[in-house]
């Protein structure tokens, strides 16, 4: 797992700040192949038995809770992490001598001495910082930034491959990675550095947790498409499945909410109607994790009530359609 945290002067404890970037990486040093799955920061997942944004996990419980939340969310045995704050990123980019990067059309950033325009840009660490942290410049918000981060990571790798003959990768790690927190063995990092010539951007495969934006109780979330997410996980990380993990252990009832909404209605407004009608049912399942022997009985009741709610909402929607169209 690789996470990026945006530390500023107001952060008293950088170990408990929100993450701006969350990625899962599978790296094969021998072949140079890399699979990367991005989890949008506003993804609504289960953290400490409550559903909230994925980037809140780090603020609530640091890297440990972030690991646990993603393990539960994806059902993957994630052991290693790399946590980098943006200050360290600036040092790393400057340490490798900066890089040239082709900025997509329509992207312009002006902040102090930072001026980024479409086309080829000579970027130093501060340029990279503002390019990767800015999301309001994209029509699709954080998803646009997620894509930019993925593409930039490819560019960083290509640049490191080019410069691996000019600079010592091991020295770069020792000097500029001192502010990067990780439980990766140093020998593993050196192995990656010594195998740098095996990597290239065309060996990168990038994925993003699929879903859609939604407002729930006045808060903006990114709602994962759980079925599509599981398909990606099974395809990309088949050897890293968490033993004993079950879907219902992490987000069974939340999954039922959105799966029901998407398949039957497919809109956020319909979801809110369903949510209002199901709140009483969900409150009865607060003890789900501690009383799994009762799951079958509760599921039957839930499905019966859901069917009643579905029929009721179908009637409401038909009446609304007739009255307004």
Order of alpha helices (4+ residues) and beta strands (2+ residues): beta-beta-beta-beta-beta-alpha-beta-alpha-beta-beta-beta-beta-alpha-alpha-alpha-beta-alpha-beta-beta-beta-alpha-alpha-alpha-alpha
